[in-house]
Amino acid sequence: MVILGLLLVAAGVVAIVAAVATASGTVELLGTDLNALTIFFVGVGSGVAILWGFSITKFGTLRSLQHRRESRKLSELSQKLDRADRRDDDPSRDRDDRSTL
């Protein structure tokens, strides 16, 4: 898996170098003339922004799920503790029944 990842990174570097080395011409974007290299860097910035957004979303989702699990677990433990306290406070039970808990 690591080798595949390194091969993909190397292929990406080769593609970037080829795109920068062979880029020529200009394009109008939002009323501004941009050369090919500037367009390339705008694309790189956009890609970084998208990946950053995905990572923040992933982090937030995982944190939210963890918080929900902890909250659910604390709620269950609180309910168990309340039931145990109610059983201990029940005057109809004698001391022998309490020792079997």
C-alpha positions in Angstrom: 0.0 0.0 0.0 2.9 2.4 0.8 4.5 1.6 -2.5 1.3 2.3 -4.4 1.0 5.6 -2.5 4.6 6.6 -3.4 4.0 5.7 -7.0 0.9 7.9 -7.1 2.8 10.8 -5.5 5.6 10.4 -8.0 3.1 10.4 -10.9 1.5 13.5 -9.6 4.8 15.3 -9.3 5.7 14.3 -12.9 2.3 15.6 -14.1 2.7 18.9 -12.3 6.2 19.4 -13.7 5.0 18.6 -17.2 2.1 21.0 -16.9 4.2 23.8 -15.6 7.0 23.2 -18.2 4.7 23.0 -21.2 2.1 25.7 -20.2 1.7 28.6 -22.6 -1.0 31.1 -23.5 -3.4 33.3 -21.6 -7.1 33.0 -20.5 -9.5 35.6 -19.2 -11.0 34.7 -15.8 -13.3 37.2 -14.1 -12.2 40.0 -16.3 -8.5 39.4 -15.7 -6.0 38.0 -18.2 -4.2 35.0 -16.6 -1.3 33.0 -18.0 -1.3 29.2 -17.8 1.0 29.1 -14.8 -1.3 31.4 -12.8 -4.3 29.2 -13.7 -2.3 26.2 -12.6 -1.6 27.7 -9.2 -5.3 28.8 -8.8 -6.2 25.1 -9.4 -3.6 23.9 -6.8 -5.0 26.4 -4.3 -8.6 25.3 -5.0 -7.5 21.6 -4.6 -5.9 22.4 -1.2 -9.0 24.3 -0.1 -11.2 21.4 -1.0 -9.0 18.9 0.8 -8.8 21.1 3.8 -12.5 21.4 3.8 -12.9 17.6 3.7 -10.5 17.1 6.5 -12.2 19.7 8.7 -15.6 18.0 7.9 -14.2 14.6 8.8 -12.7 15.9 12.0 -15.9 17.6 13.0 -18.0 14.5 12.2 -15.8 12.2 14.2 -15.8 14.5 17.1 -19.5 14.9 17.0 -20.0 11.1 16.9 -17.6 10.6 19.8 -19.5 13.2 21.8 -22.8 11.5 21.1 -21.4 8.1 22.1 -20.0 9.5 25.4 -23.3 11.3 26.1 -25.3 8.1 25.4 -23.0 6.1 27.6 -23.2 8.6 30.5 -27.0 8.6 30.2 -27.1 4.8 30.4 -24.8 4.8 33.4 -26.8 7.5 35.1 -30.0 5.5 34.6 -28.4 2.4 36.1 -27.2 4.4 39.1 -30.7 5.9 39.6 -32.2 2.4 39.5 -29.7 1.1 42.0 -30.3 4.1 44.3 -34.1 3.5 44.1 -33.6 -0.1 45.0 -31.4 0.8 48.0 -34.0 3.4 49.2 -36.9 0.9 48.9 -38.1 0.3 52.6 -40.0 -2.8 51.6 -36.8 -4.7 50.9 -34.9 -6.2 53.8 -31.1 -6.1 54.3 -30.6 -9.7 52.9 -32.0 -8.7 49.5 -29.6 -5.7 49.2 -26.5 -7.9 49.8 -27.3 -10.0 46.7 -26.9 -7.0 44.4 
